[in-house]
Amino acid sequence: MNINDITSKIISAAMKVHSELGPGLLESVYQECLYIELKDMGLHVQKEVLVPVVYKGREITRDGFRIDLLIEDTVVIELKSVEEVKPVHKKQLLTYLRLTHKQVGLLINFNEVMLKKGIFRIVNSYAEGVENLP
């Protein structure tokens, strides 16, 4: 399954969760529901994945950050339930992509009346093979 297929399934699952619950709940609720939807689709999903910080080959901290969801060990999902997505939220996801050497992430803000306005695809241009994204 290529990255576009995976992200398409993630967006479909997020839309299903949002249509069922609507905006205004805690991020943790959306995380658990999206986890269930993605697992039901047969995808390999990990929650709260620890992201170590490595500097000059030395691990600075093992649990510096946590990825909300990692799908098929390929796509990083950062979930929000905020009034407005700010540039810092996009930078946070890009940092996770860089630290994990992943190519693509989705920032999903469930606090939107129309979820499609709250979905952002972020690409790590420093990851190997980015120019060959399917």
Secondary structure, 3 states (H helix, E strand, C coil): CCHHHHHHHHHHHHHHHHHHHCCCCCHHHHHHHHHHHHHHCCCCEEEEEEEEEEECCEEEEEEEEEEEEEECCCEEEEEECCCCCCHHHHHHHHHHHHHHCCCEEEEEECCCCCHHHHEEEEECCCCCCHHHCC
